[in-house]
Amino acid sequence: MKTPIFDEMLTCLENIQETNKLIAKFMGYDINRIVDELPVDINGNYTTHNNKYVYAPSLQYNSSWDWLMSVVEKIEYEYMYSVSPTWEHCVIINAGDNKDRLYIETDGRSKKEATYKAVVEFIKWYNKQQNK
């Protein structure tokens, strides 16, 4: 039997997977290769078909500083925005002579969570700018 807490946890996990997919696309992954369920081979074993597929739950942007920092570095060095995480807070602003005005400020229960939220907000903003 499902409970409201279970439903809330499931929704949270689904949201994390969706935002991790959003980040992965920003980082250059082919979104068509990211799958929620891995295919099964003829022996009934899960397979990535020689790395043809990326299993969505294996994306670790929300849980690994190494993964998250690669996104921060891309934002800073390729797009010239400053990402400043401090304690349980993160700010992303224009750096240099970038003509797009931007100020993103997020809070979280940790520095990593605040940075993750800021990165997601930046990517959503960036994607909107690309679609104009």
N, C-alpha and C positions, 0 to 999 in steps of 0.2 A: 504494500500500500504506500502510495506517495504521500508525502507530507508537505506543507508549505515550505519548511526549511529545505527539504530535498529539492523542491522545484526551484527555490531561490538559488541554491548551490549549482544546480544544473544550468540555469540561465547565466550565472556568473561564469562558469566554465565555457559555455558556448560563446559568450561575449569575449572572453580572453582569446579563444581560438580565432574568432573573427578579426579581432584587432591584431593578433599576431600575423594573420594572413595579410592584412592591410600593410603591415610593416614589411613583411617578406616581399610583397609586390614592389614596394618603394625601394627595397634593397636589390631589386633586379631578378627575383625569382619569377619563373613562368607560373602564373597563377593557375594555369590548367594542370600543372604537375602536382599541386598541393591537394591532397585528398584527405577526407575525413575518415575513410576506411581503406586499409590496404587491400589490394587484390590478393586472392588466394591462388597458389599454384596447383598443379594437378595432384600433389600429395596432401593438399589441405593446409599447407604452411603459408603464413603471410609472407609476402614478397614485395620488394620495391622495384622488381624487374630491372636489376642492375642500376639502381639509383635513378630510374626513370621517374619515380614518384617520391614526393616528400610527404610524410605522415604529419598532418596538421598538429596533432598533440605533441609532436617532437620539436616544434618551433619553441624556442626558449626566451624570446624577447622579454617576457614578463618576469622571468625568474633568474636569468643569468646576466650579470654585469658585463661579461665578455660580449654576449650577443647584443645587449642594449648599447654598449659603448661604440660598437661598430656603426650603429645608426646615428648616435650623437656625432661621431667623427664625420660621417657623410654630410650631415646637416651643417656642421661647422666648416668643413674644408671644401665641399663641392658647392654648397649653396650660400655660404658666407653669413650664417646666422650664429649668434652666440648662445650656447646652452650652458646655463649656470645652475647646477643642482647644489642645494645647501640643506643640511639636516632633513627635514620632511617637506621640502619646498623646491620648486624648479621654475626657472624663468627662461624663455627663449625670446630674444630680441634681435633686431637688425645689427649687423656688424659691418664696418666699413661703409662703402658708398652704395650699398644695396638700396635700390629705389622703392622696394615694396615695404611699407610700414607694417610692422608686426610686433605685437607684445602678447605673449602667452604666459600665463602664470597658473601653476597647479600646486596642489597640496596632496599629500598622501600620508600613510602611516609610517613610511620610511622614505629615505632619499631615492631608493630605486623605484618605488611605486610612484612617487611624484615625477621622476624623470620619465618613466614609462608613459604616464598620462600626458605629459607635455609633448613627448615625441608623437604620440597618437594624434593629439590636437594639431601639431605642426603638419603632419602628413595629410590630415583632412583639409586643413587650410591650403596647403600646397596643391593638392589635387583639385580643389575648387579654382585656384588660380590658373591651372593648366586647362581647365574646361571653359574658361571665359572666352 
